[in-house]
Amino acid sequence: MKRCILLPLLLAGCLAHAQQTHVDEISIDTRATIHQVWEYTADPTQFQGEYFNLHIKGHLTDKLSFRIRQRLNKPVTLERPFNATDFLYLNWDINSRWSVTMGKYAVLVGGYEIESAPIDVYYYGAFSNQQSVYYSFGPIVSYSPAAGQKISLQICSSPVAEHLASFNLYWDGRLAPFWKTVWSTNLVQTYAADGTRWMNWIALGNKFLMGPVFVDIDLINRAAFGQARYLFSDWTVIGKAIWSVGKWNLCTKLGYEYNAAANVDADGLSFDPVIEAGTNYFYGGAGVEYFPLGNDNLRLHAVYFRDNRQRNNNFDIGITWRFTIWKRK
């Protein structure tokens, strides 16, 4: 753990004093909660720290930028030296339209639930929560056909197994001033009884901006090659809404995830290792956020959520705070 904390801080200090390197920002954010669960047999309460992140952003040149996000509360081992590193990449802006990114980056799967920074998500659905790889090393080539539009092709580890592959085509853009999108189609390699197989994910994340209210709607379809029904037999829908009133946010999120029991191979194994065949899963909750300083440097939250799997009543009260160690003027 000492090495996990000291190495990124040492790197940050070196970068801040490097003559040809411009460090734009070094910052910290963290979140802690009191988590109460009401279940059938017990009422456990946990006081827990959840995130402690170091962020470093900067430039090597006008066209070469970098970003690091290191989780200081996550273990690092000899076998997995980058286990605590979410982002560690260099981006080259070739011109106004083309760019190349190399290093460790988020696996590009569309949808605003999985797109959001984990520190800003209070509870996840099964599709987001049960993937095993969220950040991966690999190249990304991006093209911007117009302002506010970016199309990216990424080759990296599969979201379900880091030793397998994934090819991700991703669009971050707008269909209208009030309608933002993060859409992707993903060719995802998974394990099978006789080796590996391929699945196609189509993930359509939509954000609708309506004054003080915004609504996210994520639609996701999953299908294995050889599966009898390609569309609407293995799918997820997620709806989230936030209403901002002064220093307050009123929030709610609901999700439904379904995979038909017939979506199994000849060996009786689910084609989909993330949402298994026979799944009928509903989750949802609501909460309130308060920003005492009028910005996101300090946030208090209270959230309730429940699902139809464990059928527990979950209640969180927590605090998130951020501060800047260094910022370029």
Phi, psi and omega per residue, in radians:
M1 nan -0.632 3.094
K2 -1.041 -0.763 3.141
R3 -1.117 -0.650 3.134
C4 -1.041 -0.644 -3.083
I5 -1.514 -0.768 -2.990
L6 -1.266 -0.665 -3.069
L7 -1.095 -0.866 3.115
P8 -1.134 -0.573 3.092
L9 -1.181 -0.684 3.080
L10 -1.119 -0.752 3.103
L11 -1.082 -0.719 3.133
A12 -1.074 -0.723 3.118
G13 -1.129 -0.706 3.120
C14 -1.129 -0.757 -3.123
L15 -1.147 -0.663 -3.098
A16 -1.119 -0.450 -3.101
H17 -1.854 0.015 3.122
A18 -1.266 2.302 -3.006
Q19 -1.196 -0.621 -3.064
Q20 -1.728 0.081 -3.136
T21 -1.986 2.265 3.134
H22 -1.802 1.926 3.036
V23 -1.539 2.012 -3.107
D24 -1.383 -0.644 -3.078
E25 -2.823 2.442 2.945
I26 -2.217 2.163 -3.051
S27 -2.527 2.908 3.129
I28 -2.237 2.465 2.888
D29 -2.421 2.681 -3.071
T30 -2.675 2.712 3.114
R31 -2.457 2.409 3.079
A32 -2.364 2.600 -3.087
T33 -2.473 2.784 2.831
I34 -1.824 2.051 -3.060
H35 -1.929 2.072 -3.137
Q36 -1.964 2.282 3.111
V37 -2.121 2.193 2.991
W38 -1.809 2.015 3.133
E39 -2.276 -3.035 -2.999
Y40 -1.182 -0.634 -2.969
T41 -1.954 -0.248 -3.056
A42 -2.716 2.878 3.081
D43 -2.219 1.199 -3.075
P44 -1.275 2.497 3.043
T45 -2.121 2.361 3.132
Q46 -2.179 2.317 2.952
F47 -1.773 2.048 -2.954
Q48 -2.533 2.497 2.916
G49 -1.557 2.397 -3.032
E50 -1.971 -0.684 -3.107
Y51 -2.435 2.534 3.033
F52 -2.635 1.706 -2.937
N53 -2.032 2.437 2.990
L54 -1.857 2.255 3.136
H55 -2.029 2.321 3.033
I56 -2.308 2.201 3.107
K57 -2.302 2.502 3.133
G58 -3.090 -2.924 -3.101
H59 -2.343 2.480 2.920
L60 -1.546 -0.699 3.016
T61 -2.473 -3.080 3.106
D62 -1.095 -0.477 -3.088
K63 -1.829 -0.164 -3.135
L64 -1.982 1.966 3.105
S65 -2.037 2.775 3.136
F66 -2.422 2.793 3.082
R67 -2.580 2.462 3.060
I68 -2.310 2.313 2.929
R69 -2.260 1.996 -3.067
Q70 -2.012 2.229 3.080
R71 -1.515 1.984 -3.058
L72 -1.414 -0.132 3.124
N73 -1.914 0.341 -3.119
K74 -2.061 2.402 -3.047
P75 -1.247 2.617 3.033
V76 -2.091 2.304 -3.126
T77 -2.158 2.910 3.085
L78 -1.102 -0.610 -3.135
E79 -1.285 -0.526 -3.101
R80 -2.328 1.276 -3.065
P81 -1.164 -0.334 3.139
F82 -1.889 0.379 -3.089
N83 -1.072 -0.603 -3.097
A84 -1.598 0.056 -3.086
T85 -1.776 2.036 3.066
D86 -1.454 -0.954 -3.127
F87 -2.084 2.338 3.033
L88 -2.745 1.434 -2.987
Y89 -2.477 2.769 3.049
L90 -2.058 2.255 -3.128
N91 -1.978 2.259 3.128
W92 -1.936 1.981 3.044
D93 -1.494 1.728 -3.073
I94 -1.143 -0.814 3.054
N95 -2.715 -2.875 -3.062
S96 -1.194 -0.247 -3.078
R97 -1.994 -0.599 -3.024
W98 -1.919 2.491 3.039
S99 -2.592 2.727 3.105
V100 -2.266 2.335 3.110
T101 -2.079 2.302 3.094
M102 -2.266 2.423 3.120
G103 2.256 -2.733 -3.125
K104 -1.658 2.219 -3.029
Y105 -2.515 2.878 3.061
A106 -1.095 2.435 2.999
V107 -1.156 2.187 -2.974
L108 -1.412 1.528 3.039
V109 -2.002 2.198 -3.092
G110 -1.157 2.845 -3.127
G111 2.020 2.363 -3.059
Y112 -1.385 -0.384 3.083
E113 -1.134 -0.852 -3.110
I114 -1.405 -0.380 3.113
E115 -1.258 -0.508 -3.065
S116 -1.182 2.588 3.043
A117 -1.066 2.335 -3.082
P118 -0.956 -0.564 -3.111
I119 -1.162 -0.288 -3.138
D120 -1.772 0.118 -3.131
V121 -1.995 2.205 -3.094
Y122 -1.601 -0.515 3.055
Y123 -2.708 2.523 -3.080
Y124 -1.962 2.763 2.934
G125 -1.455 3.114 -3.070
A126 -1.183 -0.686 -3.103
F127 -1.059 -0.796 3.120
S128 -1.268 -0.693 -2.985
N129 -1.355 -0.456 -3.002
Q130 -1.765 0.108 2.969
Q131 -1.310 2.586 -3.087
S132 -1.737 -0.282 -3.123
V133 -2.236 2.039 3.122
Y134 -1.897 -0.473 -3.128
Y135 -2.310 2.426 -3.012
S136 -2.629 2.621 2.989
F137 -1.323 2.473 3.104
G138 2.810 2.825 -3.127
P139 -1.448 2.614 3.032
I140 -2.320 2.236 3.034
V141 -1.964 2.212 -3.060
S142 -2.144 2.546 3.113
Y143 -2.319 2.290 3.123
S144 -1.903 1.755 -3.120
P145 -1.237 -0.385 3.139
A146 -2.791 2.913 3.125
A147 -1.034 2.323 3.133
G148 1.407 0.105 -3.139
Q149 -2.185 2.313 3.098
K150 -2.494 2.267 3.070
I151 -1.985 2.236 -3.055
S152 -2.219 2.486 3.009
L153 -2.045 2.154 -3.090
Q154 -2.158 2.425 2.998
I155 -2.091 2.147 -3.043
C156 -2.802 -2.977 3.080
S157 -1.171 2.634 3.071
S158 -1.139 2.473 3.083
P159 -1.083 -0.269 -3.102
V160 -1.826 -0.157 3.134
A161 -2.911 2.139 -3.012
E162 -1.220 -0.272 3.126
H163 -1.598 0.023 3.076
L164 -1.922 3.134 -2.974
A165 -2.046 2.804 3.066
S166 -2.559 2.422 3.068
F167 -2.036 2.095 -2.953
N168 -2.158 2.154 3.050
L169 -1.918 2.152 -2.871
Y170 -2.345 2.379 3.103
W171 -2.149 2.094 3.061
D172 -1.961 1.910 -3.044
G173 -2.861 -2.680 3.141
R174 -2.455 2.523 2.961
L175 -1.773 -0.298 3.110
A176 -2.867 2.890 3.129
P177 -0.979 -0.516 -3.111
F178 -1.708 0.013 -2.999
W179 -2.255 1.802 3.085
K180 -1.714 2.694 -3.080
T181 -2.383 2.517 2.825
V182 -2.298 1.691 -3.093
W183 -1.945 2.576 3.076
S184 -2.596 2.689 2.854
T185 -2.169 2.253 -2.980
N186 -2.182 2.271 3.017
L187 -1.738 1.836 -2.918
V188 -1.957 2.177 3.092
Q189 -1.511 2.339 3.122
T190 -2.301 2.944 3.101
Y191 -1.436 2.627 3.033
A192 -2.399 2.932 -3.105
A193 -1.044 -0.587 -3.098
D194 -1.821 0.318 3.119
G195 2.443 -1.964 3.130
T196 -2.328 2.865 3.041
R197 -2.487 2.985 -3.141
W198 -2.038 2.487 3.034
M199 -2.158 2.722 3.015
N200 -1.982 2.153 3.001
W201 -1.824 2.364 2.972
I202 -2.079 1.956 -3.041
A203 -2.088 2.075 -3.065
L204 -2.051 1.767 3.090
G205 -1.686 2.260 -3.069
N206 -2.264 2.268 3.095
K207 -2.092 2.162 -3.137
F208 -1.915 2.120 -3.073
L209 -1.798 2.073 -3.076
M210 -2.348 1.310 -3.126
G211 1.117 -2.159 -3.126
P212 -1.352 -0.016 -3.116
V213 -2.020 2.373 2.910
F214 -2.278 2.560 -3.099
V215 -2.212 2.243 3.021
D216 -1.810 2.347 3.022
I217 -2.286 2.016 3.105
D218 -1.857 2.259 3.087
L219 -2.145 2.188 -3.050
I220 -2.325 2.229 3.053
N221 -2.046 2.341 3.135
R222 -2.168 2.405 3.120
A223 -2.688 2.387 3.042
A224 -1.601 2.581 3.043
F225 -1.186 2.193 -3.030
G226 1.809 -0.204 3.077
Q227 -1.217 2.441 -3.023
A228 -1.090 -0.768 -3.095
R229 -2.059 2.142 -3.000
Y230 -1.440 -0.729 -3.077
L231 -1.897 2.460 2.960
F232 1.101 0.546 2.946
S233 -2.076 -0.216 3.079
D234 -2.516 1.734 -2.950
W235 -2.652 2.883 3.131
T236 -2.400 2.466 2.960
V237 -2.310 2.335 -3.117
I238 -2.303 2.293 3.066
G239 -2.149 2.320 3.141
K240 -2.387 2.453 3.108
A241 -2.404 2.443 3.058
I242 -2.304 2.265 3.084
W243 -1.997 2.042 -3.121
S244 -1.628 2.197 3.120
V245 -2.296 1.735 -3.087
G246 1.078 -2.156 3.136
K247 -1.549 0.156 -3.063
W248 -1.997 2.538 2.944
N249 -2.105 2.225 2.985
L250 -1.767 2.184 -2.934
C251 -2.234 2.598 2.975
T252 -2.632 2.624 3.097
K253 -2.608 2.341 3.100
L254 -2.274 2.554 3.088
G255 -2.522 2.580 3.071
Y256 -2.352 2.294 -3.096
E257 -2.288 2.296 -3.013
Y258 -2.421 2.447 2.981
N259 -2.499 2.110 -3.083
A260 -1.068 2.511 -3.136
A261 -1.100 -0.379 -3.125
A262 -1.355 -0.123 -3.075
N263 -1.462 1.105 3.102
V264 -2.239 2.729 3.133
D265 -1.513 -3.013 -3.084
A266 -1.120 -0.393 3.112
D267 -1.572 0.055 3.131
G268 1.421 0.186 3.140
L269 -1.619 2.499 3.133
S270 -1.086 2.303 3.018
F271 -1.023 -0.688 -3.068
D272 -1.680 2.012 3.131
P273 -1.449 -0.169 -3.113
V274 -1.591 -0.947 3.039
I275 -1.940 1.745 -2.985
E276 -1.213 2.665 3.085
A277 -0.959 2.395 -3.106
G278 1.626 0.020 -3.124
T279 -1.335 2.391 3.050
N280 -2.486 1.524 -2.874
Y281 -2.103 2.239 3.110
F282 -2.206 2.380 3.079
Y283 -2.514 2.760 3.134
G284 -3.119 2.916 -3.140
G285 -3.072 -3.064 -3.134
A286 -2.693 2.778 -3.126
G287 -2.897 -3.086 3.138
V288 -2.402 2.465 3.058
E289 -2.100 2.527 3.104
Y290 -2.309 2.317 -3.109
F291 -2.001 1.596 -3.027
P292 -1.046 -0.561 -3.089
L293 -1.592 -0.028 -3.124
G294 1.397 0.157 3.067
N295 -2.543 -3.107 -3.055
D296 -1.536 0.233 3.058
N297 -1.182 -0.453 3.112
L298 -2.496 2.206 -3.106
R299 -2.402 2.301 3.011
L300 -1.911 2.512 -3.137
H301 -2.492 2.661 2.989
A302 -2.400 2.170 -2.992
V303 -2.407 2.414 3.001
Y304 -2.056 2.410 3.062
F305 -2.649 2.755 -3.064
R306 -2.711 2.702 3.037
D307 -2.376 3.033 -3.108
N308 -1.677 0.202 3.121
R309 -1.703 -1.111 3.093
Q310 -1.479 -0.409 3.108
R311 1.003 0.604 3.055
N312 -1.679 2.601 2.999
N313 -1.637 2.051 -3.087
N314 -1.926 2.346 3.131
F315 -2.365 2.186 -3.134
D316 -2.046 2.391 2.907
I317 -2.172 2.217 -3.035
G318 -2.683 3.083 -3.130
I319 -2.384 2.416 3.031
T320 -2.179 2.299 3.099
W321 -2.448 2.610 -3.082
R322 -2.325 2.543 3.004
F323 -2.587 2.675 -3.092
T324 -1.732 2.195 3.067
I325 -1.459 -0.700 -3.096
W326 -2.577 2.376 3.050
K327 -2.513 2.250 -3.098
R328 -1.257 2.339 -3.137
K329 -1.485 nan nan
